Amino acid sequence: MIVKLTTPATAEYLKWEASLDASDRRRVQARLEMIREFGHFGLVNRFNGLTELKWANGLRVYTYVVHPNVVLLLGGNKRGQEKDIQRALKILSDLKAQ
């Protein structure tokens, strides 16, 4: 039996996604669809409980995987990576405390 993954999102992630141009939004949505349908994450880094989805153009999406959910915590880009990682870890900590 194959269990499809779901991708619930935080308010911070939704705000970031809404700020993307149409091309980047489609790129992110296509990747999320691959994760939901096939469990294929593509290029990632895993650290400190986070999974960082990476794109060649610098986009980053920070997630927390707790099967069958891939929680979308925050998005960003390569330039703000260090700050975004710290924010994603804080969001994750807050979610776990609830």
N, C-alpha and C positions, 0 to 999 in steps of 0.2 A: 504494500500500500504506500503510495506516494502522498506525503503531506505537503501541501503548498504553504509557502511562507507568507506571512502578512507583514506589512510595513506601516505600523502606526507611527505617527509623527508628533513631535512636540510643537508647541506654538512658535518656538524659536526657529525650528526648521522650516515651518510653513511660511514664516515671514521672509526668511532667506530665499526660499524657492520662488516666492511671489516677486522678488526683486530681480530675478534672472531675466535675460532677454529670451525671446521665444526659442531660439536655436539651442541655447544651453539648457533651457527647461525641457525641451524634447530629448536632449542627450541624457539628462539625468533620469527622466521618466522611462526611457528605453532601458537603461541599466537596471532600474528598480523592477521593471517588468521581467527582465532576465532572472533576477533574484527570486521574485515571487513565483514564476513559472517553473524554473529549472534549478534553483538553488545555486546558480552560477554567479559568483561575486565579481569575477574579473580581477583586475589589478588592485590589490589591497595591501595595507600594512595592518598588523594586529599588535596592540600594545595596551597595557594598563586597563584591560577589559574592553577597550574600544576596537572597532574595526573601521579603518579609514578607507573609504572608496576613493580611488584616485583616477583622474583623467589626465591625458597628455597636455591639455590646454591649461592645467593648473587647478581645475575645480577639485574640491574635496567635500565629501559627505562623511560625517562621523556618526557611527551607528553602535548600538549595543545589541548583541545577538543573544536572545533567550528563546530557544526553540518553542513554538514555531514562529516567533516574532523577531523581526529585525527592526528595532526601534530607531527611527531617524531622529537623532539628537540635534544636529546642527550642520549647516553647510558653510563653506567658505572657499578660500583659494590659497594657493601656495604662499603668496605674500604674507597672509595673516595666519599662517599655519600654527605657529607656537601659541598665539593668543587664542585661536579657535580650539586648539586641543585643550587648553586649560578651561575654557568655557564649557566644552563638551563634557569634560570630567566633572565639573561642578553640576551641570544638568543631570548627569548620571547619578551622582551622589544624592542629589535632591530627590530623584525618582526612587532610588532604593530606600530612602528614608521614609517615604510615604507609606 
